[in-house]
Amino acid sequence: MSFSNLNKADAIRYAYRLLSYRDRSEKELIDKLKWKGFSEEIIQQTISHLSEKGFINDSALALSLRRIAEDARLLGNRGVRIFLRRRGISEELIRDVFTGDDSDEAIRANKVVSKKLKAIESYSDEEIKKKMWRFLVRKGYSFDTINKILRQLKIKEE
């Protein structure tokens, strides 16, 4: 198929195929359609069509991705925000998803620390704390949460 005769039906078919693998944000679909060579007009028509049919819902996707980032990946709040941004969720939706109490960040941090401790328990106390600090920063936990977790950390006495 040459780029000159890419039409709306082709774009919709391609978008449905992308959505059959996993849910995607509007931005992700737009980027994929642009990369495939579709015109701006056809992309907008395709996005409108998919939105009308209920195949694109960034609000629902943002909530679902937040649960995945928190429960499966055990990311901190900053890490969750970065994860959502990378998936094409708008800043406004990210703010909406994070309204309310985010006190469960410490619970997730405790879970991830107990998992990680099993892998690094043979290191010295100081090295464990350094490794744990870097690990939690990469996971997107706040410095307050990290400090609190590291203070609570009971490391074996040698």
Buried (B, 14 or more C-beta within 10 A) or exposed (E): EEEEEBEBEBBBEBBEEBBEEEBBBBBBBBBBBEEBBBBEEBBEBBBEBBEEEEBBBBEEBBBEBBEBBBEEBBBBBBBBBBBBEEBBBBEEBBEEBBEEEBEEBBEBBBEBBEEBBEEEEEBEEEEBBEBBBEBBBEBBBBEEBBEBBBEEBEBEEE
